[in-house]
Each structure stands twice: as structure tokens, then as C-alpha cells.
Amino acid sequence: MQFDNTLDFAKALDQQDELSGFRNEFHFPVINGKEVVYFTGNSLGLQPKKAKDIINQELEDWANWGVEGHFHAKNPWYAYHEIFAEDEAMIVGAKPEEVVLMNGLTVNLHLMMVSFFRPQGKRTKILCEAKAFPSDQYAIESQLRFHGLDPSEHLIEIAPRDGEHLIQHEDILQAINDHGDEIALIMIGGVNYYSGQVFRMREITEAGHAVGATVGFDLAHGAGNIDLQLHDWGVDFACWCTYKYLNSGPGSVSGIFVHERHANSPELPRFAGWWGYDKSSRFQMEAGFKPIPGAEGWQLSNAPVFNMAAHRASLDLFKAAGFANLRAKSRQLTDFLEFVINEISNKNDKAEFEIITPSSHDERGCQLSILAHGQGKALFDKLTEAGVIVDWREPNVIRMAPVPLYNSYEDIYRFGQLLNEAIQ
Ligand SMILES: *Cc1c(COP(=O)(O)O)cnc(C)c1O
């Protein structure tokens, strides 16, 4: 599409947008009497207006029933997680029995590595992307140490080539082949949180399996953002959080995927808890652990109902909008943002913005990461003051993510105007 950096053009696109009504389903922060330009759905999604009612229902049931709410609440808490399986599976391209919501993301990364990082003989290494999200780095390093392995020897990190910002796909494949019989686990962030680069998960999974490794993905920046087909790709496991693109509130519950070829193996080692125990006999509290088949068998604790209630509000909106529609809008929104940034950069002597996120639709979701050459944090601070919420990473990267559920083309136009003013 031929874009135009004008208000009329942006408004015309909004008028044609069949998803534009979903914006009104969200609360936008207001600064100095004006709704902010909110481009940080990659960090904390906005609050769906219906979240309050759905959480209130649980508060009311708690008030009215006390412990009996486990069985008599409108949505009985003992089975609360079950009402998510089908829609959560749609978000990541899985079968309902392959997913469950539980714990926080980093906790789940650890639980998945307990089951899927089983160093043996020569096969002791973990392969990941260099500069993974810090929590993932700590989780991986501490898992290695837990097995008595020194990360400096047993961690293979794939970095961008000298002078580049993105990791070349062929370098990942090359490393997998070079270290084939030493790799126990490949664990990569499916979408890099810093650059916005989407890795080719299906091919990485195939390459990993071809050398006998297990393959898992952290989808914190993937779930609710890009097309995922975890089941068909044959991925062994994955985890994601629900408070970024999935709009479920700070610290909200995390999701896991365990492929069905593992999910129904009670002999697979795991750290167990009562909520993963066979439902028909859970309350008999017998010794010995009998896991529920499927991903549910990895649950430890009973469901954190309040933050899962907020997740319900958001999932309902994803379902109503349709993921394919959202993805189509997302491509165009981000293309428009790219156009506006490049235009400002070309027309303004004071600005030199370099977009490091890949330009191809297959290699990015909605996020763009920009190197603000010659512009320090002062630029970011000016934007914040002007009512633009984006994200700053030292030394000079601005990350922004227009999300298709609640961002508009006009948001992007307004952002462009404010950016242009900020660099004067
Ligand atoms: C956001 C994010 C996390 C955060 O972990 P929590 O346990 O939810 O605090 C971890 N890993 C990645 C890649 C992330 O983007």
C-alpha cells in the first residue's frame, strides 16, 4: 500500500478498519487531560474494560461462598483453568490438552527445563540466542549450574555477526549442526524482545530434532502478536506470559505448551504438585504422583483466579476479533509506522533513525526497534512528556509496538507529529 503521512490518510484507514471498535474496549491512560499514544503493549497490555466485571464476579463469589466457591462459584474455581484451554490453544496453535495456564513465566521456564533439559553423556549443552531477555539468561545459567555444568562451557549463544543487529537464521542452523551431538536443549525467544526479530521456529525445531536435541521457545513476545503453530511445528514445549500482548494485567499468569507426544507420558520427570494430580482421585491425597494427561499434569498449585479472570476478558476480545484479522491489521499498522519514521528521518536533518527490526512480514510482529543515532535519552524523555508511551533501552534504542486490538492509524500519525516536534 502507498502510505501518506497525513491526518486525513490515517483517519481514512481507521474508517476502513473493521477492528477499530475494539479500541473502545480498553482503558487508555490519560496524561494532562489527553489520552496517551500507547505503544507499549509489548511490555504491559492495556486493561480491557470488562476485566473489572469479570474480576468482580469472582470477588462476589468469594464473598458469598467462601471456600464453597471452589464448587459453587459461577465459574467453579476447582476447574477454573479448564475454561481457558480452547482459546489459549488458538492463540499458540495447539490442541487444548497441550496448554495450561499456571504460575509466572520464569517459573514455568524452570519447570519446563526440569522436564526437557536432561543432560546425559556428551549431550549437555543448551543453545540460545545471545542477549536473551535477562530472566531467561538467569534461568538457563542456573539450570546448567543445577546440573553441575559450567555455563562458560555448556552454553552456546548465537550472536549477530559483527556490525549487525539481527541474528542470521543460517548461523542458528550452522551452530545446531556444528554442535549437534552435544546439544541437549535449544531454547530461544521466538520473538527477540530487543530487536523484534521473529525466528523461524518451524525450521529451528526441525533442525534441532534432526540432531537429537529438544526444542522449546519463550513466547513472551510471540503470544498474541504473531502466528504460531506450535503443534504442527512439532515444538517440544513453550512458555509465555499473558500481561504483554495478551493484556491480562501486571504479573498475570503464564501459559505453557507441552506437545502431545510428551504431554501424555506420566514417566517424564517433572516437579509435581497436587493440582497436576489425576482429577478423579486428587482429593484422596494418596502417596505417589499420578499426573493428569496433557499439559495440566505440570500444574503445581490451584489456579490464581483473580489474574486469570482478567485474562478471560482479554481472550474474549481476541476471539471476537479473530486472530487472522488482527494479524492482517498488525502488518499494515507496523508498515505505516515504519513509513512515518522513515519519512521523518529522511526529511529532518536532526533525525537519523535506524530501524533494526527486520522489514519482512515473516520476520517481525508488530514491534519496531529503532536506534536513535545522536539522540540520547533526552529524546525519549521529551516524547514521554508529550504523552507518548514507548520504551527506552540503553544506550539508544526505542522500542514501540502498535497493537492491532487497540491502536489506530491515527495513533501513528500523532506519534509521528510528536516525534518530529521532539527532535526540533
Ligand atoms: C517479559 C519477559 C519475561 C518476564 O518474565 P516474568 O517471569 O513474567 O517476570 C521473561 N522472558 C522474556 C523473553 C520476556 O519478554
Ligand as a Chemical Component Dictionary entry (heavy atoms), coordinates in Angstrom:
data_LIG
# 
_chem_comp.id                   LIG 
_chem_comp.type                 NON-POLYMER 
_chem_comp.pdbx_formal_charge   0 
_chem_comp.three_letter_code    LIG 
# 
loop_
_chem_comp_atom.comp_id 
_chem_comp_atom.atom_id 
_chem_comp_atom.alt_atom_id 
_chem_comp_atom.type_symbol 
_chem_comp_atom.charge 
_chem_comp_atom.model_Cartn_x 
_chem_comp_atom.model_Cartn_y 
_chem_comp_atom.model_Cartn_z 
_chem_comp_atom.pdbx_ordinal 
LIG C1 C1 C 0 8.713  -10.254 29.735 1  
LIG C2 C2 C 0 9.626  -11.405 29.649 2  
LIG C3 C3 C 0 9.921  -12.183 30.778 3  
LIG C4 C4 C 0 9.346  -11.817 32.119 4  
LIG O1 O1 O 0 9.336  -12.890 32.998 5  
LIG P1 P1 P 0 8.334  -12.937 34.234 6  
LIG O2 O2 O 0 8.690  -14.209 34.879 7  
LIG O3 O3 O 0 6.935  -12.901 33.661 8  
LIG O4 O4 O 0 8.579  -11.748 35.087 9  
LIG C5 C5 C 0 10.762 -13.267 30.611 10 
LIG N1 N1 N 0 11.298 -13.580 29.409 11 
LIG C6 C6 C 0 11.037 -12.836 28.313 12 
LIG C7 C7 C 0 11.656 -13.196 26.997 13 
LIG C8 C8 C 0 10.228 -11.716 28.396 14 
LIG O5 O5 O 0 9.992  -10.974 27.327 15 
# 
loop_
_chem_comp_bond.comp_id 
_chem_comp_bond.atom_id_1 
_chem_comp_bond.atom_id_2 
_chem_comp_bond.value_order 
_chem_comp_bond.pdbx_ordinal 
LIG C1 C2 SING 1  
LIG C2 C3 SING 2  
LIG C2 C8 DOUB 3  
LIG C3 C4 SING 4  
LIG C3 C5 DOUB 5  
LIG C4 O1 SING 6  
LIG O1 P1 SING 7  
LIG P1 O2 DOUB 8  
LIG P1 O3 SING 9  
LIG P1 O4 SING 10 
LIG C5 N1 SING 11 
LIG N1 C6 DOUB 12 
LIG C6 C7 SING 13 
LIG C6 C8 SING 14 
LIG C8 O5 SING 15 
# 
